[in-house]
Amino acid sequence: MSVKVRMQRHGAKKRPYYRIVVADSHSPRDGKFLELVGTYDPSRSPALLDIKLDRVEHWIGLGAQPSDTVRTLINRLKRGLTQTRAERDASQKEALHAARKATYENAKAVEAPSMSASE
């Protein structure tokens, strides 16, 4: 049995979303698979990539062959050129926290002079 690490296409027409799976090379593109090892959403800006690198390395160690596209995505993730979902969520949380803090400090600054002027 020849095993491949490849992408399964999901999503609507003109809005692709991919699952990165380990599958038998004889099974159809969107058919059954052995293990789901990641996802890739190219429609987001920047593209969103989540891969369980430890599981991919495990399968490659057992002889699985990654497709050209999956090999490129893995290399981009290892070099830090692609943002993972966790990194994106963390950066969004930090930005939201900073915006809330700035709003709170601005509101505090506006209230402080009016209180000192009345005294």
Backbone as a ProteinNet text record, in pm:
[ID]
protein_1_A
[PRIMARY]
MSVKVRMQRHGAKKRPYYRIVVADSHSPRDGKFLELVGTYDPSRSPALLDIKLDRVEHWIGLGAQPSDTVRTLINRLKRGLTQTRAERDASQKEALHAARKATYENAKAVEAPSMSASE
[TERTIARY]
84.8	0	88.7	74.1	148.4	68.4	131.9	62.5	113.3	18.9	51.4	-1.9	66.2	15	-30	-160.7	-214.1	-331.9	-388.1	-496.2	-630.2	-734.8	-872	-942.1	-1013.2	-1080.9	-1220.1	-1250.4	-1383.9	-1421.5	-1539.7	-1584.7	-1675.3	-1723.7	-1816.9	-1742.7	-1820.1	-1763.5	-1692.1	-1570.4	-1485.6	-1441.4	-1466.5	-1423.6	-1363.3	-1243.7	-1186.7	-1137.3	-1142.8	-1090.2	-1033.8	-913.1	-848.4	-820.1	-835.6	-789.7	-663.5	-564.7	-441.2	-452.1	-449.4	-475.9	-365.5	-358.3	-273.4	-368.4	-346.3	-438.9	-363.1	-429.4	-376.9	-376.3	-271.3	-259.1	-364.2	-427.7	-528.2	-668.3	-688.4	-821	-842.4	-969.1	-996.1	-954.5	-941.5	-893.7	-973.2	-1106	-1190.3	-1247.4	-1184.1	-1231.9	-1181.2	-1182.1	-1142.7	-993.2	-958.9	-820.6	-785.7	-657.3	-609.7	-609.8	-566.9	-559.4	-566.5	-639.3	-645.2	-532	-437.9	-321.4	-316.8	-414.4	-412.9	-519.4	-521.8	-613.9	-540.2	-594.6	-536.1	-650.2	-655.3	-759.7	-693.2	-682.5	-614.9	-698.8	-828.5	-914	-895.8	-837.8	-809.9	-687.8	-680.8	-564	-501	-386.7	-302.4	-361.5	-317.6	-368.4	-346.6	-442.4	-439.8	-399.3	-300.1	-246.1	-228.4	-289.5	-271.4	-228.6	-110.2	-60.1	-1.1	-33.5	29.3	162	266.8	397.3	450.4	422.7	472	408.4	280.2	213.3	258.9	282	330.6	468.9	556.1	689.6	682.5	588	569.1	534.9	439.5	398.4	507.8	578.8	689.5	798.3	819.8	915.8	875.7	745.3	695.7	692.3	728.7	735.9	632.3	547	446.8	515.5	463.5	519.7	428.4	477.2	392.5	380.6	263.9	247.5	333.1	354	437.2	380.4	248.7	184.9	198.8	175.2	186.4	330.7	426.7	567.7	599.5	548.3	569.5	506.7	384.6	317.2	392.3	441.5	517.4	644.3	714.1	836.2	806.2	696.2	657.5	627.4	560.4	527.1	653.2	745.4	870.1	955.7	953.7	1033.1	963.1	837.1	763.4	703.3	686.6	630.9	478.9	419.4	273.5	227.3	117.1	63.6	-31.8	-17.2	-109.6	-232.1	-335.8	-460	-433.5	-353.5	-324	-249.3	-152.9	-78.9	-170.5	-259.7	-351	-446.2	-500.5	-591.4	-521.7	-397.4	-321.4	-296	-259.9	-233.3	-362.1	-475.6	-603.3	-642.2	-616.9	-647.1	-561.9	-433.3	-344.5	-388.8	-427.9	-473	-601.9	-694.9	-820.2	-794.2	-705.1	-671.5	-608.2	-517.3	-452.5	-554.7	-648.2	-750.3	-841.5	-881.1	-966.2	-893.6	-765.9	-686.6	-672.7	-647.9	-635.2	-767.3	-878	-1009.2	-1035.8	-1003	-1021.9	-936.9	-810.2	-721.5	-766.5	-816.8	-867.6	-990.8	-1079.5	-1199.1	-1161.3	-1062	-1014.2	-952.7	-877.8	-814.4	-917.8	-1025	-1130.7	-1206.5	-1230.5	-1303.7	-1219.8	-1090.8	-1005.4	-1004.9	-990.6	-991.6	-1125.9	-1236.1	-1367.5	-1387.1	-1332	-1344.9	-1258.1	-1137.8	-1049.9	-1097.5	-1165	-1214.2	-1330.1	-1409.5	-1524.7	-1482.1	-1363	-1316.9	-1263.2
-117.8	0	123.3	205.8	330.9	442.4	511.3	613.9	751.1	847.1	985.6	1080.7	1193.4	1305.2	1406.4	1431	1516.9	1597.8	1678.8	1769.2	1717.9	1733.5	1706.5	1840.5	1861	1988.9	1985.1	2088	2106.9	2251.6	2290.8	2427.8	2441.2	2561.1	2588.9	2617	2632.2	2665.5	2800.4	2806.4	2926.5	2968.5	2885.6	2915.2	2789.8	2750.7	2624	2630.5	2515.6	2492.7	2351.2	2332.8	2202.9	2136.9	2005.2	1923.9	1853.2	1849.2	1777.7	1641.4	1537.5	1402.7	1306.3	1195.9	1084	980.4	942.2	851.5	752.1	642.1	545.3	613.1	593.2	662	617.6	502.5	451.7	504.1	564.5	616.6	751.2	787.3	912.8	1035.1	1149.1	1271.6	1305.6	1301.7	1336.3	1212.5	1097.6	971.6	947.1	818.3	782.8	807.8	829.4	859.8	790.7	783.7	717.8	812.4	936.5	1032.7	1175.1	1259.6	1402.9	1469.4	1534	1592.4	1744.4	1807.5	1952.6	2010.6	2144.7	2217.8	2334.2	2380.3	2493.5	2574.3	2703.5	2792	2905.7	2892.3	2995	3120.2	3115.8	3231.9	3340.5	3307	3406.8	3488.4	3607.3	3690.5	3727.4	3678.6	3582.5	3442.1	3354.9	3217.6	3150.4	3069.3	3004.6	2859	2816.6	2681.3	2620.3	2504.4	2428.5	2288.3	2249.4	2114.9	2058.1	1932.6	1861.3	1807.5	1887.5	1850	1718.7	1690.7	1565.5	1444.8	1453	1341.6	1329.9	1443.9	1440.2	1376.1	1416.8	1357.8	1208.1	1168.4	1025.9	948.9	998.9	928.8	929.2	1039.5	1044.8	945.6	933.5	835.2	692.3	668.5	535.1	511.4	614.8	596.6	670.7	749.7	826.3	935.6	961	1062.8	1184.9	1303.7	1422.8	1469.8	1523.9	1581.1	1707.6	1757.1	1876.3	1995.5	2013.4	2126.5	2113.6	1995.4	1974.1	1993.5	1946.8	1966.3	2116	2193.6	2339.6	2402.8	2362.1	2418	2384.5	2262.7	2223	2307.5	2327.2	2407.9	2552.8	2607.3	2745.2	2757.8	2657.8	2659.7	2649.2	2563.1	2546.1	2672.3	2744.2	2867.1	2986.7	2970.1	3079.5	3177.2	3135.5	3223.9	3222.9	3126.6	3114.7	3119.6	3187.8	3204.1	3089.4	3031.6	2926.6	2991.4	2912.5	2962.4	3013.6	2942.9	2983	3116.2	3133.9	3260.1	3375.2	3350.9	3456	3493.5	3393.5	3421.1	3498.2	3462	3531	3676.6	3701.6	3838.8	3921.5	3860.2	3931.1	3964.8	3870.9	3897.2	4011.7	4010.9	4117.6	4252.8	4256.8	4382	4430.1	4338.7	4375	4425.2	4358	4399.8	4539.5	4564.8	4696.1	4804.8	4775.2	4873.9	4904.8	4801.6	4823.6	4903.9	4873.2	4944.5	5092.2	5118.4	5256.6	5331.4	5267	5329.5	5361	5268	5287.7	5404.7	5410.3	5518.2	5653.1	5655.3	5779.8	5827.6	5737	5773.1	5823.6	5763.5	5805.1	5945.5	5970.7	6101.4	6210.8	6179	6276.8	6306.9	6205.9	6225.4	6298.5	6276.9	6332.9	6486	6557.3	6704.1	6759.3	6698.1	6750.6	6736.9	6634.7	6617.1	6719	6747.9	6842.8	6986.7	7014.4	7148.7	7182.3	7085.6	7112.7	7136.5	7097.1	7116.4	7250
0	0	0	-101.1	-112.3	-44	49.3	128.8	89	80	42.8	148.2	164.8	243.4	139.8	132.8	26.9	77.5	-12.6	24.2	-29	53.6	12.5	-0.1	-111.4	-132.3	-71.7	5	62.7	38.8	82.5	65.2	-55.7	-75.2	-184	-314.4	-419.7	-549.6	-540	-591.8	-590.8	-450.1	-348.6	-211.7	-149.4	-195.5	-149.2	-4.9	57.7	191.1	186.8	232	216.3	350.1	352.1	463.9	417.9	503.2	471.6	538.6	456.9	506.3	464.4	535.6	497.7	439.7	314.3	246.3	159.1	129.5	33.6	-102.8	-179.5	-308	-408.7	-386.8	-479.2	-447.9	-331.1	-297.3	-367.2	-395.8	-466	-384.2	-452.1	-388	-262.5	-271.8	-157.7	-89.3	-110.6	-54.7	85.9	122.4	259.1	280.2	406.5	441.8	572.1	600.7	722.2	842.3	820	930.3	876.9	948.5	919.3	996.7	925.4	992.7	984.7	918.7	914.6	824.7	820.5	734.2	669.5	557	484.8	425.4	457.7	406.3	329	195.7	116.6	94.4	124.5	99.5	205.3	317.9	422.3	383	437.8	411.1	544.1	579.3	509	518.4	430.4	427	561.7	601.7	732	716.7	792.8	780.6	919	941	1064.9	1027.6	1070	1042	1170.8	1198.3	1309.8	1257.5	1273.2	1216.9	1272.2	1399.8	1456.5	1388.4	1355.9	1287.5	1142.4	1077.2	938.7	935.2	1027.2	1033.4	1063.2	1148.7	1179.2	1052	974.6	853.1	747.3	734.8	638.8	680.4	811.1	861.5	829.6	818.3	783.9	633.5	554.6	409.9	328.8	393.8	319	237.2	118.1	29.4	27.4	68.2	59.5	-85	-119.7	-253.2	-261.7	-381.2	-399.2	-322.5	-328.2	-260	-109.6	-57.1	87.5	132.4	54	87.2	95	0.8	0.9	124.7	159.4	277.5	405.6	416.3	535.5	547.1	436.5	438.1	473.9	422.9	456.5	604.8	661.9	803.5	888.9	849.7	925.4	922.3	809.4	798.4	859.9	900	962.2	862.9	739.2	637	635.4	701.6	705.2	849.3	872.2	1006.2	1039	1158.5	1201.6	1264.7	1281.2	1341.9	1484.3	1561.5	1699	1702.2	1612.8	1607.3	1568.6	1472.1	1428.7	1541.1	1612.1	1722.5	1833.8	1862.1	1967.1	1928.7	1803.4	1761.4	1761.2	1726.6	1730.6	1873.8	1967.3	2108	2161.9	2125.3	2171.1	2117.2	1990.3	1930	1996.1	2023.1	2088.4	2229.5	2302	2438.2	2437.9	2344.2	2336	2301.7	2212.8	2176	2294.2	2368.6	2485.9	2592.7	2611.9	2712.2	2673.9	2545.8	2498.9	2515.2	2486	2502	2647.9	2736.6	2879.4	2929.6	2887	2930.8	2875.3	2752.2	2694.5	2769.4	2805.6	2881.3	3019.1	3080.3	3211.6	3204	3096.4	3079.1	3056.8	2988.4	2962.8	3090.6	3174.6	3299.3	3404.2	3407.3	3512.2	3512.4	3400.6	3406.4	3450.4	3413.6	3452.4	3602	3666.1	3809.1	3883.1	3834.6	3901.9	3880	3771.1	3743.7	3834.3	3876.1	3963.2	4106.7	4145.5	4284.4	4305.7
[MASK]
+++++++++++++++++++++++++++++++++++++++++++++++++++++++++++++++++++++++++++++++++++++++++++++++++++++++++++++++++++++++

